[in-house]
């Protein structure tokens, strides 16, 4: 007996099909090599422009049949154990759609902003062996193309594609997501898939439904405004027009372009010198906006000149074009990606060679980011390019006009386009790396983030969907003043979401980079996510994912501050020679560093006037470089802010 499914007409006018026979299309996530969640009923969905009858078979066995109306349709697959490959066929009156190499396993969302989105290609030089040699065809990724939508939730993803983690095929995998999936797969033997729907720069509000945003009046009002396409278009058009004028002037009046400052034989002897790396505003030059040129020379041997070179120019603020001997070798249009350019041997020569770099800084303080590699490498040698370069302004400008409308910053927009269309997808859980774009208002984030988690669970109809998140990595110049909290407040806002059931948190305060908001150590973060999943979701209590948790502080009999640790069973250790990173305060505003040591399974602080101390902090800074308390597995202690109690019992 056939099951008749009725769905409202939604898409036939948009599809524009005019054939006599119905045209059946699957949603973009249903393709060859897909992974479906094991041990649960899965939904296969798509749309049709006309009435039709559909049948669903799995490995030749008929599973489901339905009469469908024009528009959106769904078919159900029964619960299946882990494994595969399987073949799924969906047959209509005139079509036969076949999906091959289908696996059942564990499907995880890998979501958030750029540190989750950041692909393996960006870290290929950090993880050369994994990038080139790993071959795990049962690890797969569904990459959801970045989109935004403003007039309500979409029924289908606009674009998505599946990729297998086979040798040489990792480039577009989320790096964090891949290392997470790899460890879970190796530990469980179950096929693992990640749904990579992260969007760089996104706020948590972007991933929330309109209903969930009602308590947040400013964002909710923005959602209402954005429903008017003309409103958005007018802002975008005005922004683009102002930017075009700014960049047109740069390009027209840049003396470097007019007089070919990129060429090999240009005489730059009258230019001033500038240290590279470094910013021009820090070297006796005003913090101006516009375009500047840098030039340097380097010597090559006959052997070096006969090889292709690999040019690394660290990071540059903001955009750059690099020239070797007058030939362009690479460019990047914004500040965050590392500059890595291949220099073909055909443009190199023995003896003197020249390197010129054109930098455009729309917001001032342009230049080369410190503590990054600046070198030209060959198979058998490296040339250090850091040092004194020639420098000259090409054209000075007022600051570039600001952008008022960023798609990734709009509330509700990413939810509509990149989450809501997946609402019927069954998943094992979520790993989440986000918070940088909410760091400007940590107090609000403490409310927004848990609301977002609840909203995802409601959308995906999984009330206790496992949700694992990471505290922000250490970033920015280390501050000697322990009173300045910075990103510690955002990390604390993240930690407050642990009040929700089925949540877990890992921390990355020891694997960041002070000068890069996109640190390269994605393996540590991915594997910590995996440890949390193995412990909390898969029930492997031997998988330790938390460092020491500082729980309570009181005065001992010697009038010293004694800090109790919630999980002492994993040991206390120091990464370095002396325990550090603890600060105390009498008023909760002005803090001072204090000496600390480990005694058995406690931390003992030594400070003057302990009877007056009321507040204690550990690793409570944007870049807590002093913090070095770890457990026996090398996992860092979580940042903590504790009130001194009369007793911990």
N, C-alpha and C positions, 0 to 999 in steps of 0.2 A: 504493500500500500504506500502510495506516494504521500510525502508531507508537502503541503502547500504553504509556501512562505509568501506573505504579502508585505511589500515595502512601498513607501510613498515614492511618487515620481520626483526625482531630484536632478537628474543629469542629462536627460535625453536631448534637451534643447542645446546644451553646451557641447555635446558630442558631435552634433551635426551630421550623423550618419544618414545616408539616403538610400542605402541598398534595400532590396525587398526583404532579404533575410536579416534576422537580428545579428547585431555585432556584439559579441561577448568579450569583455576585457577584464582581466584581473587587476586588483590593486598592485602598485609597483613592488611591494614587498614580497609578492608571491611569484617566485621565479625558480629556475634551476638552482641547485646548490643551497637552497634555503634551509634554515634550521627552525623547527617548531618545538615548543616546550613539551617535554616528556610528561607522561602520567597525568594529563589533563585533557579536557575537550578543547580542540583548537577550531578556530573559525577561519574559513577561506572566504574571501569577499571580493566583489568587483561590481561591474555595472553593465547594463544592457540598454540598448536604445529601443528595444521592442520587447513584447511579450515572447517568452520562449519556455522551453523545458530544459532542465539541467540534470545531469547525473554525475556523481562523484565516485571514482573508484580509487582504491589504494592497492597497489601491487596486483591489479586485475580483479580485485574483489569489490563489488558494488557496495558503497557505504551509504549514499544519500541521494535522493532524487527530489526535485522540486519544480513547481511551476512558478515562474517569476514574472512580475510586471516590469515595465520599463523603469529604469533607474537602478538604485542600489540593491544588491542581493547578497545573501550569505548562505554558506553551506557549512556543515559541521563534520569534523573528523573525530573519531572516538579516541579515547585515551590510548597512548602507545608507549611502550618502554623505550629506553634509550637505545639508539642504534640506527642502522641504515647501511647502505643507501636504499631508499624507497622511490617508487614512481607513483605520482598522483596524476590522474586524468580527469579533466572536467569536459564533459561532452554536452553540446547543445544540439539542436536540430541539424545545424549545418556546420558546426565547428567541433574540433577535437583538440583541446589544449593539453599538452603533456609536460609535466614538471619532473625532471630527472634529478638524481643525486640528492634527494631530500633526506635530511637527518632529523631524528628526534633527540633532543638533549636538553641542556639548560641554557636559557636565553636571558641575558642581562642587558638592561639599559646601561650605557656608558655615557653619561650626560653631564652638562654643566657649561663652562665657558672654555676659553682657549687652551688651558692646560689639560683639559680632557680631549679637546679636539686635536691638539698638536699631533701630527702624524709621525709614524716611524721614519719617514723620509728625513725629517728634521733632526733625528737623533742617530742617523745611520753611521756617523763617524764615532759616536760614543759606544755603539753596540754593533761593531762591524761583523762579528761572527754571527750573531743572531740575525742581523739584517740580511746577510748573504746566504746563510746556511740553514736556518730553521725551516722545517718542513712538517707542518701539522695540518693536514687536510681536514681534520675534524674540528679545527678552530676556524670560525668564520665571522665575518662582519657584515652587517647591514648598514651601509652608509646612507643616512638620510640627508639629502641635499638641503643646504641651508635656504630657508624660505621664511617669510613672514606673511601673516594674513590679518586683516583688520576688521572685516565684516562678519566675524563669527568663525566657529570651528569649521575646518574643511572635513569632508567625508573621506577623501583619499589624499595620501601623500602626493605631492606634485612630482617627485622623482626620488628614487632610491635604488641601490644596487648591492648585490651580494658578492663578496670576495672570499676566497679560501686562503688560509695562511700557508700556502705552498711556497717552496723555495723560490726566492726572487720576486715574490708577489706581496710583500708586506708594506710597500711604500705608503699606501693610503689608510692603513690601520691606525686607529688611535693608539699611540704608544703606551699610555697608561692602560688602556683597555686590552691591548695585546698581551702585555706582561701579566695582567690580571688573569686573562683567559688561559694563558699558557700554564700558569701555576695551578689553577683549579683543574684544568684538564689532566695535567701530569699526576695530580694527587687523586683524582676521582676516576679517571678513565672514561668519563662521560663527555660526549661532544659538547662544546661550549661555543655559544655565539654571543657577540655583543651587538647591540643596536646603538650605533654611534650617531646620536642626534644632538651632539654638543654644538654650541654656537659661540664663537669667540666674542668676548666683551659683554655677554648677556648678563642682565640682572635676574635675580630669582623671580621678580615680578613678571618678566617676559614669559615664564613657564607656567603661569597661573591662569585659571579660567576667569572669565569675567565675574562670575558669582563669587569666587574666592577672593577677588580684589575689592569687593564692596566695603570691607572695613578700612581700606586704605584709600582715603577719599581723593587724594591727588592723582594717584595712579588710575583709580576708577574713572575719574573725570577725563583723563587722557584717553582711556579706552573709548569713551563716548565721542570725544573729539575726532579720534582717528577713524571712526566709522564713516566719516565723510571723505571720500577720495579726493575731492577738490581741495579740502583743507590740507591734506598731506602734500598733494602735488604742488600747491602754491608755495609751501615752505621749501620743498626740495628744489623747485625751480629757482627760487630766489637765492638759496644757498649756493647752488651750482653756478648761477650767473656771477655772484660775487667772487667765488673762487676762481672762475675762469678769467675774470679781469685781473686778479692777483697774479696768477701763474702766467698769463699772457705778458704782463709787464716784466716778470722775472725773465722769461725767455727772450723778450725783445731787447731788454736793456742789459743783459748779462755780458759784461766785457769779456769774460772768458770765452763765450761763444763767438763774440764778434772778432776776437783776435786769436782764436785757436789755441787757447792755453793748454789743450790736451795733447798737442803734438809733441813728438819726441825732441825736436830741436829748438823748441821755444826757449828764449833766454829769460830765465827767471831770477837772474842774479840780483836784481833790485828789489825782489820781494823780501818781506820780513820772514822770520823763522817761527815755527810753532811746534810744540812737543806733541808727538803722537805715540800713544793715545792721550786724549785730553780734550777739553772743551775750549773754544776760543774765548768764551766769557771769563774763564778762569786764568787766562794768560795775558792780561793787560789789554784786552779788547772788550768793548761794550757787548752787552747781551743783546745783540741785534737779530733781526729776522731778515731772511733773504737767502742769497746764494754766495758760497765761498768755494775757493779752489785750493787744493793741496797738491804739492808735487814733491817727489823724491827720486833718487837714483839708486840703483843697485847693480852690482857686478856679478856676471855669470861666467862660469868656466865653459870650455868647449863641450864638456860632457853634460852639464846642466842645460845648456842652450839647445841640446839635441833631444830634450825630453819635454813632454807636456808638464806644465806646472800647475800647482793647486794653490790659489791665492786666498788667504784668509784675512779679512779686514774686520774682525771682531763684530761689533755692532756699531751702527752709525746713527746719529740723530740729525736729520730725520731720513731723507731719501738721498740716494747716491747713484752716480754713474762712475765706473772705474775704467781707466784706459791704461794699457801697457803699450809703450812705444807708439802711441797715437791711435791704437785700435781699441774699440770698446770691448771689454771682456765680461761685463756684467752690470746689473743694476737691480736695486730693490727700491720699492716705492714708499716704504714706511719704516719706522725705527726698530721694530721688534725682531725680525728674522736675522740670523747670523749671516754675514757676508761671506759666501764661499763661491769662488769663481774659478773655472777651469781656464788656464792660459795655454792656448795651442802653441806648440813648439815653432810653428811657422812664423810667429811674430816675435820670437825671442832671438837673441844674438849673443855671441861671446863678447865679454867686455861690458861696457856701460849700457844699461837699459833704464828707461824712465817709467814711472808710475804716476798718473795724475788721477785725482778723485774730485769730482764735482759734488758738493753737498748743498741741498736746499733745506733750510730750517724755517718752517712757517711760524714756529712758536719760540724762537730764541734759543740760546745756549746750544748751538750746534757743535758737532765734532765727533770724535771717536771715543767710545765708551771704554773706560779703563778696565784692567784685569781681564782682558780678552786676548785671543791670539791674533797677532799681526805678523804674518810671515808668508813666504813663498816656499812651498815644499816641492821636492822632487823625490823620486824613488829612493835616492841614496843620500839626500842632504836637505837642509833647510836654511833659508836666509831670513834673518830677523829684520823686519821692516820698522820696528818701533824705534823712535829717536827723533831727531830734529828734521822737520820737513819745511819746505817753502810754503808760504801762505799768502793769499790775497783775496779780498772781497771782490766778487763779481758785480753785485748790486745789492744795496741795502733797501729794506722795505719796512713798512709798518707791519704789525702782526697780521697773519692771514685771517680772513673772516672765519669765525667759528661756525661749526656745523650744528644746526639746531635739531635736525632730525636724523637720528641713527636708528636703522631698522632693528638692530640687535638690542637697543636700549628700551624699546617700546613695551609697555606692559601688555600681557595677554597675546602678543603677536606671534611668538614662537610656539606657545601652547596651541594656538589655533592651527598652525601650519605643520608642526613637527611632532606634536604629542597626541592631540585629539584624534587625528586619523588612525592612530595605533591603539585606540581605546579598547578594542576587542582582542588585542594581542596578549597572550598569556606569557608571563615571564617569571623567572626565578627570583629576581630582585633588581635593585638599582645600585650602581656605584656613581657617586656624584662628586665632581671637583669644580667648585665655584665659590665665589665670595669676594673676589678682588673688586668686582664692579659694584658691590654693595658696601665696600669698606668705608665709604664716606658717611654712612649713617648706620653704625653697628647697633644702636639702640633699636632702630626700626627693624633691622635685619633679624634681631632676636625674636621678633614676632612674625615677620614675613616668612622666614625659612621654615619653621614648623607648619605654618599655614600652607605653604607650598607642598610639603611632604603629604599632608592630609589630603590636599587637592589631587595629587597624583594617585594616591590610593583610591580615592573616590572615582576618578576618571577611569582607572584600570580595573575597577571593581575588585580590588584585593585589599581588604580592610587592614591586614597586617603585612603588607608587602614589605619584605626586607629592604631597608634603605641604609646604605653605608656611605659615609662621606668623610672627606679628609679636611683637616684644619690647614689653613693657608701656610705655605712654605715661608721660611725666613727670607726677607727681602729688604732692600734699602740699606743705606750706610748704617752700620751699628752705632747706636747712641750710647754715650758714656753716662747719660743721666737716667737712672732707673725710674724716675718719675714719669717719663714719657712712654705711654703705653702703645700708641700707634695701632698696628694691626692686631695686637693682643686682644683688643676689645672685640674685633670681628671674630677672632678665634673663639672667644668666650661666647659670643652670640651663636656661633655654630654649635658649641658644646651644649647649649641649652636645649637643643633639639633632641638630646638623648633622653629627655623626659618622655618622649613618645615611645611606645612599644615597638619592638622589632627594628630598632635603629642601632647602629654601631659607628664608632668614629676612630679613625687613625689620624696620626699627625705627621707633618712633613717639615717640622721646624728645623730639621738638621740636614735636609737634602736640597735646600734652595740655593740661590746665588744672589748676593747682595745687589748686583748690578744687572739682573735680568729677571723680569717678571715671569719669564718662561724658562725655568731651570731645566737642564738636560737630563737630570737623574730621574727619568720616568719609570725605570725598572723598580726602584725601591718603593715608589708610591703604588705601582700596580701590584707588586707582591704583598704589600701591606694590606691593600684592599682584599687580595686573595686570602690572606691569613684570617682576616675578619670574617669573610664569607665562609671559609672552612670551619671556623669555630662556631659562629653564630647561626649559620644557615644549614651547613652540612653536618653539624654535630661532632666535629673533631676537636675535642677539648685539648688535645696536644698541640694544636695550632695556636701559638701565642701571638696576638696582634697588638697588644697594648703595652706600652712602657709603664714605668712606675706612675701611680696615681697618688698624688699628695692629698690626703684626705682631711687631716685635722692637726692643729697645733696647740700646744699648751706648754706651761712652764714645768720643768722637772724639779726634783728636790734641790738640785744645784743652781736653780734659778736660770737655767739655760732653756732656750726655746727648743722644744722637741716636736718634730713633725712625724706623724704616723703615716704609713703607706698602706693604701687599700689592698694592694696585691703584692705583698712582700715575698710570696712564694716563688716569684720569678727572679729574685735577687736584686741587689743594688750594686751598681758599679759606676766608675768614673771614666769618661772618655777624655783622658788627659792625665795630668799629674795632680791637680787640686780641684776639689769640688767648687763650683762657682755658679753664679746666676741667681742667687738669693738676695732679696732686698727687703728691708723692714721700714715701717712707718708708724708714727704716733697718731697722725691725723688723717691718714688715708690719702694724702695729697703729695707730701714730700717724702721721698724714699731715699734710703742709703744702702749701698752694698754692705753685706756682712760676710764673715767667714762661716764656712759650713763644712761638716764632715759626716761621714757615714759611721754609725755605731749600731752594729747588728742589723736590724731591719728598720731602723729609724734614721732620720736626719737631725743632727744637732747643730743649732745656730749659736754663734757667739757674738753678742752685741752689747754695747753699753746701755745701761738703764733699761734692762729688759722688762722691768715691771711697768714701764710706761708704753711699751710697744703694743699695738693693737692689731696691726695688719702686716701680712707677709705676702710677698710676690715671688714667683719663680718663672723665669723665661717670659716675662710680661712686657715684651717689646716687639716692634716690627721685625727686627733681626736680632734675636736673642743669642748672639754669638758666644756669650759667656756660659750659657746653659750647657751642661755636660753630664747630667745624671742620666744613666741608662740602666737597663736590666741586663741579665746575663745573655740575652739574645741581641744586644746592641740597640734595642728599641728605645727611643728617647722618652724621658718623662714628659707627661703632658704639662703645658703651661698651667699655672695655678695662682689663684688669689684667695688667701685664707684669712679669716679673722681668728685672732688668738682667743682660745677658749680657756676656761678655768680647768676643764678636764676633757679628755677625749673619750670618756667611757660613760 
